[in-house]
């Protein structure tokens, strides 16, 4: 238990802590209620005159009055001492003299202060104090010297606690039988050992201090829960209010335009039915106010107890010990859930259908919990590492949508403790949940949207020691380690290898596989440079067909392939410096780019604005076209500045914002540009991020915003902001110079990788 440091307490707490919330003045004869809120005795008597109980104005807790009424309530000694010290401190700072506290008439001015008793004494009383046997060892300080000592920031000495009966004896014991602190003389005379049990006062204080610290920790968690419930309730209330406003707007529209050919129907609109939503909204407002009161009660109670623990004396603490523990226990078990958030009932505004001269109204699609997904779940997590789980919110049709509802996550650690995990809104229909692997063992993460648990929760994460991973055993023929190295955060599992012979025994000759895409039928379309063709296989590896264009001036040599929404193929022909547009059966629609392209390499069709983006190795830039082949502009230039690229390889475009992700091979990172070519940010700087990228080539962006990148011998996954999420493959999968990367149309999508040196296609499940 900290010794009582009144000066420090006053400086830290401030004058507002010393004021009564009823009269707004400083406390006069402060009385403390069982709920640990303090009021003036006179204020309580006037407020609750002729009543058997009182209701606290701050927390609305009902408290029974003892026999004798308000005057018999416990005095708040801690607050009284703080107020007394505040007045003396103010007087000293203003240079005002202080009366002696020992003289009966209180007329003599104090010139000394006992640092043990904390009494201000005049010269005569100081002499008597020094010669009294019980206080002969006390230290006296001249008031002026005390001012100078304060200016050097020396902490004041804590007062000693003396027995109220034997005034010269220090209180050192606690009688467990009588529940009061006593001195040694009291023990011998009034609290004998045979009838009473005793303990050292310090031991009792430390035991209860530990109990209070545990309760304060529980209240800190409870405070966060109340704050989250309050936020969730406000969000839901806003949604209900907007829904009601929309209904009223449509109804007004119907009344104003019913004679102008506007066809509108308002179903079940009666006065009683209209009153029901208003009652629901009023109930919601009450629910929010109750949560705000609970939050304020927890905050004020914790503040009082923390100040008491840090600055109160043993006697201050013991005087309220029973009420303090009981109150904190009650608050720690308080229900913090919002009845509004738990309720499925909303504002039933009836069906309103409108179609006419004033147009129509469209609400944002409502999030469907059953369509939500959690991605980036690693097989293992290394102790000390951080995992970024990705939540994607979707509507009832499965389309990603931005939610206004509260997205939260709770974490259960291996030791059984619980806490809230950090959730970051990406503002694009996805959220990142940050989990730190602080200890070895099993973590359980439960994620909710609007208070409803996402499918697949709780997500289980297994944290392992460093020595359990990263061991290298032998070397493979291509010089890379063979073992379990880099299996950490392996998000995928190799499920299919489509090799040189294929699953139907058809041999692939002279293959040189580069870019890859998946068409709307689910077939894998690969740019086969060695055979001058586009190779189409199904997901099982069976060859469906091939597409060739034999009539160009030079042999058709595809580097990359992109597919538009209409299942139209856009392939890059670097031998003829052009983009070839065809249908899925090889019927040429058009060719373009011959006037601008010098050495084209990668291609992507934007689902955001339908434009076509092509990288050029010689020009070190990205060209932008319409799908009809009209040149728009180019961006990027050779160099190492943030907006420059050096040997741009493949590229991909984000679904929601149209961001263009370019594999900047020789700069060893991913450059991100806006849809019109303005530089946005960089992902995976070599030597800066973990893990650093080395010669990135293939890249694809999922509908949820995840970025998949292939570099020398692996496939890595990032968020669109650049946060590392995990590795898709593992060392045992033997990727050697992976080039193209694509995603299947499954949910969740499989990752298709061109393993160039091994001349095969590998498919990974996530």
C-alpha positions in Angstrom: 0.0 0.0 0.0 1.5 3.3 -1.0 2.0 5.9 1.7 -0.3 8.9 1.7 1.2 11.6 -0.4 -1.4 14.4 -0.2 0.5 17.1 -2.2 1.1 14.7 -5.1 -2.5 13.7 -4.9 -3.9 17.2 -5.2 -1.6 18.0 -8.1 -2.6 14.9 -10.0 -6.3 14.9 -9.3 -7.2 18.5 -9.8 -9.8 20.7 -8.1 -12.8 19.1 -10.0 -12.2 15.9 -8.1 -12.9 17.7 -4.8 -16.3 19.1 -5.8 -19.7 17.7 -5.0 -21.8 16.9 -8.1 -25.0 18.1 -6.4 -24.0 21.6 -5.3 -20.9 21.9 -7.6 -18.9 23.3 -4.7 -16.0 21.8 -2.7 -17.2 19.0 -0.4 -18.4 20.0 3.1 -18.4 17.1 5.5 -18.1 14.6 2.7 -20.0 11.3 3.0 -19.3 8.2 0.9 -22.0 6.0 -0.4 -21.6 2.2 -0.8 -21.3 2.8 -4.6 -18.1 4.8 -3.8 -19.5 8.1 -4.9 -19.1 11.1 -2.5 -21.5 13.9 -1.6 -21.8 16.7 1.0 -23.8 15.7 4.0 -26.0 18.7 3.7 -26.7 18.0 0.0 -27.7 14.4 0.8 -30.0 15.6 3.6 -31.7 18.1 1.4 -32.0 15.8 -1.6 -33.4 12.8 0.3 -35.3 14.4 3.1 -37.9 12.0 4.7 -36.7 9.0 2.8 -35.4 5.7 4.0 -32.9 5.4 1.2 -30.9 7.4 -1.3 -30.4 7.0 -5.1 -26.9 8.0 -6.3 -27.3 10.7 -8.9 -24.2 9.5 -10.8 -24.8 5.7 -11.1 -28.5 5.5 -10.1 -27.7 2.9 -7.4 -30.1 2.6 -4.5 -28.5 2.7 -1.1 -30.2 2.1 2.2 -29.6 4.6 4.9 -28.3 3.4 8.3 -30.2 4.0 11.5 -29.8 7.7 12.2 -30.0 8.8 8.5 -27.5 10.6 6.4 -25.3 11.7 9.3 -24.5 8.1 10.1 -23.1 7.4 6.6 -19.4 6.7 6.5 -17.3 9.9 6.3 -14.9 10.1 3.3 -11.7 10.6 5.3 -9.6 10.5 2.2 -11.5 13.3 0.5 -11.5 15.4 3.7 -7.7 15.1 4.0 -7.3 16.0 0.3 -9.5 19.1 0.7 -7.6 20.2 3.8 -4.3 19.8 2.1 -5.6 21.7 -0.9 -6.5 24.7 1.2 -3.1 24.7 2.9 -1.2 24.3 -0.3 -3.1 27.2 -1.8 -2.4 29.3 1.2 1.3 28.5 1.1 1.5 29.3 -2.6 -0.1 32.7 -2.1 2.2 33.5 0.9 -0.8 33.4 3.4 0.0 32.5 7.0 -1.4 29.3 8.4 -2.9 29.0 11.9 -1.4 26.6 14.4 -3.4 23.3 14.5 -2.5 22.6 18.1 -3.6 25.8 19.8 -7.1 25.7 21.1 -7.9 29.2 20.1 -6.2 28.7 16.7 -5.0 32.3 16.7 -1.2 31.8 16.7 0.4 31.5 13.2 2.3 28.3 12.4 6.1 28.5 11.9 6.9 24.8 11.9 5.5 21.6 10.5 5.9 18.1 11.8 6.6 15.9 8.8 5.6 12.8 10.8 2.2 14.1 12.1 1.7 16.6 9.2 0.6 19.2 11.7 1.4 22.9 11.4 2.6 24.3 14.8 3.5 27.7 16.2 6.8 28.2 18.0 5.4 27.4 21.5 3.6 24.2 20.4 6.6 23.1 18.4 8.7 23.2 21.6 6.1 21.2 23.5 5.9 18.7 20.6 9.6 18.2 20.6 9.7 17.5 24.4 6.8 15.2 24.4 8.0 11.5 24.9 5.7 10.2 22.1 6.9 12.7 19.5 10.5 13.4 20.6 11.8 11.6 17.5 9.5 13.5 15.1 11.1 15.8 12.5 10.1 19.5 12.4 10.6 21.6 9.4 10.5 25.4 9.1 7.6 26.5 6.9 9.9 28.7 4.7 12.4 25.8 4.4 9.5 23.5 3.4 8.7 25.9 0.6 12.3 25.8 -0.6 12.4 22.1 -0.3 9.2 21.8 -2.4 10.8 24.0 -5.1 13.6 21.3 -5.5 10.8 18.7 -6.1 11.6 16.6 -3.1 8.7 14.3 -2.3 7.0 15.0 1.0 7.5 12.4 3.7 4.4 10.3 4.4 2.6 10.7 7.7 2.6 8.0 10.3 -0.7 6.5 11.5 -1.3 6.7 15.3 -3.8 5.0 17.4 -6.9 7.1 18.3 -6.9 5.7 21.9 -3.1 5.4 22.6 -2.1 8.5 20.7 1.7 7.9 21.0 1.5 4.4 19.6 1.7 3.6 15.9 -0.9 1.3 14.3 0.9 -1.9 13.3 -1.7 -4.7 13.6 -5.1 -5.6 12.3 -7.7 -7.5 14.3 -9.4 -10.0 12.0 -12.0 -10.7 14.6 -13.1 -7.1 15.0 -12.1 -6.0 11.5 -10.3 -2.9 12.8 -6.6 -1.7 12.9 -5.1 -1.6 16.4 -1.8 -0.7 18.1 0.2 -3.0 20.3 -1.4 -1.6 23.5 -4.9 -2.2 22.1 -3.9 -5.8 21.4 -2.8 -6.4 25.0 -5.6 -4.5 26.7 -8.7 -5.0 24.5 -7.9 -7.5 21.7 -6.2 -10.4 23.5 -4.8 -13.2 21.5 -7.1 -16.0 22.9 -10.3 -14.2 21.9 -8.9 -12.4 18.8 -6.7 -13.2 15.8 -4.3 -10.6 14.6 -2.1 -10.0 11.5 0.4 -7.4 10.6 -1.3 -4.4 9.1 1.0 -4.3 6.1 0.2 -8.0 5.3 -3.5 -7.2 5.3 -3.1 -4.2 3.1 -1.0 -6.1 0.6 -3.6 -8.9 0.4 -6.5 -6.6 -0.3 -4.3 -4.5 -2.6 -3.7 -7.6 -4.7 -7.5 -8.4 -4.8 -8.3 -4.8 -5.8 -5.6 -4.9 -8.6 -7.2 -8.0 -10.0 -10.7 -6.4 -9.9 -9.4 -3.3 -11.5 -8.0 -5.4 -14.3 -11.3 -7.1 -14.8 -13.0 -3.6 -14.9 -10.6 -2.4 -17.5 -11.8 -5.3 -19.8 -15.4 -4.5 -18.8 -14.9 -0.9 -19.7 -13.8 -1.9 -23.2 -16.8 -4.2 -23.6 -19.2 -1.4 -22.6 -17.5 1.0 -25.0 -17.8 -1.6 -27.9 -21.4 -2.3 -27.0 -22.1 1.4 -27.0 -20.5 1.9 -30.4 -22.4 -1.1 -31.8 -25.7 0.2 -30.4 -25.1 3.7 -31.9 -24.3 2.1 -35.3 -27.5 0.1 -35.3 -29.5 3.0 -34.1 -28.2 5.1 -37.0 -29.1 2.3 -39.4 -32.6 2.2 -38.0 -33.0 6.0 -38.1 -31.8 6.1 -41.7 -34.2 3.3 -42.6 -37.0 5.2 -41.0 -36.0 8.4 -42.8 -35.9 6.6 -46.2 -39.4 5.3 -45.6 -40.8 8.7 -44.7 -39.1 10.2 -47.8 -40.7 7.6 -50.1 -44.0 8.0 -48.5 -43.9 11.8 -48.9 -42.9 11.3 -52.5 -45.9 9.0 -53.0 -48.3 11.6 -51.5 -46.9 14.5 -53.6 -46.8 12.7 -56.9 -49.7 10.3 -56.9 -51.5 12.5 -59.4 -48.5 12.7 -61.8 -48.3 9.2 -63.0 -46.0 8.0 -60.3 -46.9 4.4 -59.4 -46.3 3.9 -55.7 -47.6 1.5 -53.2 -47.3 1.8 -49.4 -48.2 -1.4 -47.7 -49.7 -1.7 -44.2 -49.4 2.0 -43.4 -51.6 2.7 -40.5 -51.3 5.1 -37.6 -50.7 2.3 -35.1 -48.1 0.7 -37.4 -46.3 4.0 -37.7 -46.1 4.4 -34.0 -44.3 1.1 -33.6 -41.0 2.2 -35.2 -41.0 5.3 -33.1 -41.3 3.2 -30.0 -38.4 1.0 -31.1 -36.2 4.1 -31.7 -37.1 5.5 -28.3 -36.2 2.1 -26.7 -32.9 2.3 -28.6 -32.1 5.7 -27.3 -32.7 4.5 -23.7 -30.5 1.5 -24.3 -27.6 3.8 -25.5 -28.1 6.1 -22.5 -27.9 3.2 -20.1 -24.6 2.0 -21.7 -23.2 5.6 -21.4 -24.1 5.6 -17.7 -22.5 2.2 -17.2 -19.3 3.4 -18.9 -19.3 6.6 -16.8 -19.8 4.6 -13.6 -16.9 2.2 -14.3 -14.6 5.1 -15.2 -15.4 7.2 -12.1 -15.2 4.2 -9.8 -11.9 3.0 -11.2 -10.5 6.6 -10.9 -11.5 6.9 -7.3 -10.0 3.4 -6.3 -6.8 4.0 -8.3 -6.3 7.3 -6.5 -7.0 5.7 -3.1 -4.5 2.9 -3.8 -1.8 5.3 -5.0 -2.1 8.1 -2.5 -4.3 7.0 0.4 -2.9 5.9 3.7 -3.6 2.5 5.2 -6.3 4.0 7.4 -8.0 5.6 4.4 -8.0 2.3 2.6 -9.3 0.2 5.5 -12.1 2.6 6.2 -13.8 1.7 2.9 -12.2 -1.7 2.2 -15.5 -3.7 2.5 -17.6 -1.4 0.4 -14.8 -1.0 -2.2 -14.4 -4.8 -2.8 -18.1 -5.4 -2.9 -18.7 -2.5 -5.4 -15.9 -3.6 -7.7 -17.1 -7.2 -7.7 -20.6 -6.0 -8.6 -19.3 -3.9 -11.5 -17.0 -6.7 -12.7 -20.1 -9.0 -13.1 -22.3 -6.3 -14.7 -24.0 -7.1 -18.0 -22.5 -5.0 -20.7 -24.3 -6.3 -23.8 -26.6 -4.1 -25.6 -30.2 -5.3 -25.9 -30.4 -3.3 -29.1 -27.4 -5.1 -30.7 -28.7 -8.5 -29.6 -32.1 -7.9 -31.0 -32.8 -8.9 -34.6 -35.8 -6.6 -34.6 -35.4 -3.5 -36.7 -37.6 -0.6 -37.7 -40.3 -2.3 -39.8 -41.1 0.4 -42.2 -43.4 -1.6 -44.5 -42.6 -2.2 -48.2 -42.5 0.9 -50.4 -42.2 0.5 -54.2 -41.7 3.5 -56.5 -41.1 3.9 -60.2 -41.9 7.1 -62.1 -40.8 10.6 -63.0 -38.9 11.3 -59.8 -36.6 8.3 -60.3 -35.9 5.6 -57.6 -34.2 5.3 -54.3 -31.5 2.7 -53.7 -30.1 1.6 -50.3 -26.7 0.1 -49.8 -26.8 -3.7 -49.9 -27.2 -5.2 -46.5 -24.4 -7.4 -45.3 -25.2 -11.1 -45.2 -23.4 -12.7 -42.3 -23.5 -16.2 -43.9 -21.7 -14.9 -46.9 -18.8 -13.4 -44.9 -15.4 -15.1 -45.0 -12.2 -15.2 -43.1 -9.0 -15.7 -45.1 -5.2 -15.8 -44.6 -5.4 -18.4 -41.9 -1.8 -19.9 -41.6 -1.0 -23.5 -40.7 1.4 -22.3 -38.1 2.6 -19.1 -36.5 6.1 -18.5 -35.2 6.3 -17.2 -31.7 6.7 -13.4 -31.8 5.2 -13.0 -35.3 2.0 -11.2 -36.3 -0.8 -12.6 -38.3 -3.2 -10.5 -40.4 -6.5 -12.4 -40.8 -8.7 -10.9 -43.5 -12.5 -10.6 -43.1 -14.5 -10.0 -46.3 -18.1 -8.8 -45.9 -20.6 -9.6 -48.7 -24.2 -9.1 -49.5 -26.8 -11.9 -50.0 -25.6 -12.4 -53.6 -22.0 -13.0 -52.5 -20.7 -9.6 -53.8 -18.2 -7.8 -51.6 -19.8 -4.8 -49.9 -18.8 -2.2 -47.3 -20.6 -2.5 -44.0 -21.6 0.1 -41.5 -22.0 -2.5 -38.8 -19.4 -2.9 -36.0 -16.7 -5.5 -36.9 -15.0 -6.9 -33.8 -12.8 -9.8 -32.7 -12.2 -11.5 -29.4 -9.1 -13.5 -28.7 -8.6 -16.4 -26.3 -4.9 -17.0 -25.5 -3.3 -20.4 -24.6 -3.3 -19.4 -20.9 -7.1 -18.9 -21.0 -7.0 -15.1 -20.8 -9.3 -13.1 -23.1 -8.8 -9.8 -24.9 -10.1 -7.8 -27.9 -8.0 -8.1 -31.0 -7.3 -5.0 -33.1 -9.5 -4.7 -36.2 -8.6 -2.3 -39.0 -11.2 -1.3 -41.6 -9.7 -1.2 -45.1 -12.7 0.8 -46.4 -13.2 -1.6 -49.3 -15.4 -4.3 -47.8 -12.5 -6.0 -46.0 -11.1 -5.8 -42.4 -7.8 -6.9 -41.0 -7.6 -8.6 -37.6 -4.2 -8.3 -36.0 -3.1 -11.2 -33.8 0.3 -11.3 -32.1 1.8 -14.7 -31.4 3.1 -13.8 -27.9 3.1 -17.3 -26.4 3.3 -20.8 -27.6 0.0 -22.7 -27.9 -3.5 -22.5 -29.3 -5.2 -19.2 -30.0 -8.9 -18.9 -30.7 -10.2 -15.9 -32.6 -13.9 -15.2 -32.8 -15.0 -12.4 -35.2 -18.4 -10.8 -35.3 -20.2 -8.4 -37.6 -22.9 -6.4 -35.9 -22.8 -8.8 -32.9 -23.3 -11.9 -35.1 -20.5 -14.5 -35.3 -18.9 -15.1 -38.7 -19.1 -18.6 -40.2 -16.0 -20.7 -39.4 -15.3 -19.1 -36.1 -13.6 -19.5 -33.8 -10.5 -19.5 -36.0 -7.7 -21.6 -34.4 -4.1 -20.4 -34.7 -1.2 -22.6 -33.5 1.9 -20.7 -32.3 5.1 -22.7 -32.3 8.7 -22.1 -31.1 11.4 -20.8 -33.5 13.3 -24.1 -33.2 10.3 -26.0 -34.6 10.7 -24.4 -38.0 13.4 -23.1 -40.3 15.7 -26.1 -40.1 17.5 -26.8 -43.4 18.6 -30.4 -44.2 19.9 -31.0 -47.6 20.3 -29.2 -50.9 18.2 -29.8 -54.0 19.7 -30.0 -57.5 18.7 -26.4 -58.2 20.7 -25.2 -55.1 17.8 -24.4 -52.8 17.3 -25.8 -49.4 15.2 -28.9 -49.0 13.5 -29.2 -45.6 10.8 -27.3 -43.7 12.3 -23.9 -44.1 9.9 -21.1 -44.7 6.8 -23.3 -44.0 5.7 -20.7 -41.5 2.4 -19.0 -42.4 2.0 -21.5 -45.3 -1.5 -20.5 -46.4 -1.8 -23.0 -49.3 -1.6 -26.7 -49.9 -0.4 -28.2 -53.2 -3.3 -30.2 -54.6 -2.6 -30.6 -58.3 0.4 -30.6 -60.6 -0.3 -30.4 -64.3 3.0 -31.6 -65.8 4.5 -32.2 -69.3 2.2 -35.1 -70.1 -1.0 -33.8 -68.6 -3.6 -36.0 -67.0 -4.7 -37.5 -70.3 -1.3 -38.7 -71.4 -0.9 -36.0 -74.1 2.7 -35.0 -74.2 3.7 -31.3 -74.1 6.7 -30.7 -76.4 8.9 -27.6 -76.4 6.8 -25.9 -73.8 7.9 -22.5 -72.4 5.0 -21.5 -70.1 4.7 -17.8 -69.0 1.5 -16.0 -68.2 -1.7 -17.6 -67.0 -5.3 -16.7 -66.5 -8.6 -18.4 -65.7 -11.5 -17.8 -68.0 -15.2 -17.6 -67.0 -15.7 -21.3 -67.7 -13.1 -22.1 -65.0 -10.5 -23.3 -67.6 -6.8 -22.5 -67.1 -5.4 -20.4 -70.1 -1.6 -20.4 -70.4 0.7 -18.5 -72.6 2.9 -21.2 -74.2 5.8 -19.3 -75.9 7.6 -22.4 -76.9 4.7 -23.7 -79.0 3.4 -20.2 -80.1 0.0 -20.8 -78.7 -2.5 -20.4 -75.9 -3.0 -23.7 -74.0 -6.4 -24.2 -72.4 -6.8 -27.0 -69.8 -9.4 -27.7 -67.2 -8.6 -27.7 -63.5 -7.9 -31.4 -63.5 -5.1 -30.9 -66.1 -7.0 -32.3 -69.1 -6.2 -30.4 -72.3 -9.4 -28.8 -73.7 -7.9 -27.1 -76.8 -5.1 -24.7 -78.0 -5.4 -21.4 -79.8 -2.8 -20.4 -82.4 -2.5 -17.4 -84.9 -0.3 -18.5 -87.8 -1.0 -15.6 -90.2 1.1 -12.8 -88.6 4.3 -11.5 -90.1 6.3 -13.1 -87.4 5.3 -16.2 -85.4 2.8 -15.5 -82.6 4.7 -15.6 -79.3 2.5 -15.0 -76.3 3.9 -13.7 -73.0 0.8 -13.1 -71.0 -3.0 -13.5 -71.2 -5.9 -11.5 -69.7 -9.6 -12.2 -69.9 -12.4 -9.6 -69.8 -15.9 -10.0 -68.4 -17.2 -11.2 -71.7 -14.7 -14.1 -71.7 -12.7 -12.2 -74.4 -9.0 -13.2 -74.6 -6.4 -10.4 -74.6 -2.9 -11.8 -75.2 0.4 -10.1 -75.5 2.5 -11.0 -78.6 6.0 -9.7 -78.0 7.3 -11.0 -81.3 5.0 -8.6 -83.2 4.8 -5.9 -80.5 1.0 -6.1 -80.3 -2.1 -7.1 -78.3 -4.2 -9.8 -79.9 -7.9 -9.8 -79.0 -9.9 -13.0 -79.7 -12.7 -15.1 -78.5 -12.2 -18.3 -76.5 -12.0 -20.4 -79.7 -9.3 -18.3 -81.4 -11.4 -16.1 -83.7 -9.5 -12.8 -83.9 -11.5 -9.7 -83.1 -8.8 -7.0 -83.4 -5.1 -6.3 -82.8 -3.7 -3.0 -81.5 -0.6 -1.4 -79.9 1.8 -1.7 -82.8 2.5 2.1 -82.9 3.3 2.4 -79.1 4.6 -1.0 -77.9 8.4 -1.7 -78.2 8.7 -4.9 -76.1 5.3 -5.7 -74.4 5.3 -8.3 -71.6 2.3 -8.3 -69.2 -1.3 -7.4 -69.6 -4.4 -6.9 -67.4 -8.0 -5.9 -68.1 -9.4 -3.7 -65.4 -12.7 -4.8 -63.8 -13.0 -1.3 -62.5 -13.0 0.9 -65.7 -12.6 -1.9 -68.4 -9.3 -0.3 -69.6 -6.4 -2.5 -70.8 -3.0 -2.0 -69.2 0.2 -3.4 -70.9 3.8 -3.3 -69.5 6.7 -2.6 -71.8 10.2 -3.8 -70.9 12.1 -1.5 -73.2 10.1 1.6 -72.5 10.0 0.7 -68.8 6.4 2.0 -68.6 2.8 0.9 -68.6 0.5 1.7 -71.6 -3.2 2.3 -71.1 -5.8 1.5 -73.8 -9.5 1.0 -74.2 -10.8 -2.5 -75.0 -11.4 -1.2 -78.6 -7.6 -0.6 -78.9 -7.7 3.2 -78.5 -4.5 4.5 -76.9 -5.1 6.6 -73.8 -1.8 7.4 -72.2 1.3 5.8 -70.6 2.8 6.2 -67.1 6.0 5.1 -65.3 9.6 5.6 -66.4 12.9 3.9 -65.9 14.6 4.7 -62.6 14.6 4.0 -58.9 12.4 6.9 -57.7 9.0 6.0 -56.2 7.1 6.5 -59.4 9.6 4.8 -61.7 9.8 1.1 -62.8 12.8 -0.9 -64.0 11.9 -4.0 -66.1 8.1 -4.1 -65.3 6.9 -7.7 -65.6 3.3 -8.8 -65.1 0.5 -6.7 -63.6 -3.0 -6.9 -62.1 -5.8 -4.5 -61.3 -7.9 -4.2 -58.1 -11.6 -4.9 -58.4 -12.9 -2.1 -56.0 -10.7 0.9 -56.6 -9.0 0.1 -59.9 -5.5 0.2 -58.4 -2.8 -1.1 -60.8 -0.3 -3.4 -59.2 2.9 -3.8 -61.3 5.7 -6.3 -60.6 8.8 -4.0 -60.7 11.4 -6.8 -61.2 14.7 -5.1 -61.1 13.7 -2.7 -58.2 12.5 -5.8 -56.3 9.1 -4.6 -55.3 5.5 -4.0 -56.4 4.6 -0.6 -57.6 0.9 0.5 -57.1 -0.7 3.1 -59.2 -4.2 4.6 -59.4 -6.5 3.8 -62.3 -5.3 6.9 -64.1 -1.6 6.2 -63.5 -0.7 8.2 -60.5 1.7 6.7 -58.0 0.0 5.3 -54.9 2.4 3.2 -52.8 5.0 0.4 -52.9 4.9 -3.2 -51.6 7.8 -5.4 -50.6 10.9 -3.2 -50.8 14.0 -5.4 -50.8 15.8 -5.3 -47.4 13.0 -3.3 -45.8 9.9 -5.5 -45.5 9.7 -9.0 -44.1 10.0 -11.0 -46.2 11.8 -8.9 -48.9 10.9 -9.5 -52.5 13.5 -10.7 -54.9 12.9 -10.4 -58.7 9.0 -10.4 -58.5 7.4 -11.5 -61.7 3.8 -12.8 -61.5 1.1 -11.0 -59.7 -2.7 -11.2 -59.3 -5.2 -9.4 -57.1 -8.2 -11.2 -55.7 -11.7 -9.7 -55.5 -11.2 -9.3 -51.7 -8.1 -7.2 -52.3 -5.4 -9.8 -51.5 -2.2 -9.5 -53.6 -0.4 -12.7 -54.7 3.2 -12.3 -55.9 5.7 -14.8 -57.3 9.4 -14.2 -57.0 12.5 -16.4 -57.3 11.1 -19.6 -55.8 7.9 -18.9 -53.9 4.5 -17.3 -53.9 3.7 -14.7 -51.2 0.5 -13.1 -50.2 0.0 -9.4 -49.1 -2.9 -7.1 -48.4 -3.5 -4.3 -50.9 -1.8 -1.9 -48.5 1.3 -4.0 -48.4 1.0 -6.0 -45.1 2.5 -9.4 -45.4 -0.1 -12.1 -44.9 1.8 -15.4 -45.5 3.4 -17.7 -48.0 1.1 -19.8 -50.3 3.6 -22.6 -51.1 6.3 -24.3 -49.0 9.8 -25.5 -49.7 8.7 -29.1 -50.2 6.5 -27.9 -53.2 9.8 -27.3 -55.2 8.7 -24.2 -57.1 11.6 -23.1 -59.4 11.2 -19.7 -61.1 7.5 -19.3 -60.8 6.2 -16.9 -63.4 2.5 -16.4 -63.9 -0.1 -16.4 -61.1 -3.8 -16.6 -61.4 -6.9 -17.4 -59.3 -9.7 -19.8 -60.0 -13.4 -18.9 -59.9 -13.9 -21.1 -56.8 -14.7 -19.7 -53.3 -12.2 -19.5 -51.8 -10.2 -19.3 -55.0 -7.3 -21.7 -55.7 -3.9 -20.3 -56.7 -2.6 -21.3 -60.1 1.1 -21.0 -60.5 3.3 -21.4 -63.6 6.4 -23.3 -62.5 8.6 -22.4 -65.4 11.9 -24.3 -64.7 9.9 -27.5 -63.9 7.7 -26.9 -67.0 4.4 -27.5 -65.2 1.3 -25.8 -63.7 0.8 -26.1 -59.9 -2.5 -25.5 -58.1 -2.7 -24.6 -54.4 -5.8 -24.6 -52.2 -6.1 -21.9 -49.5 
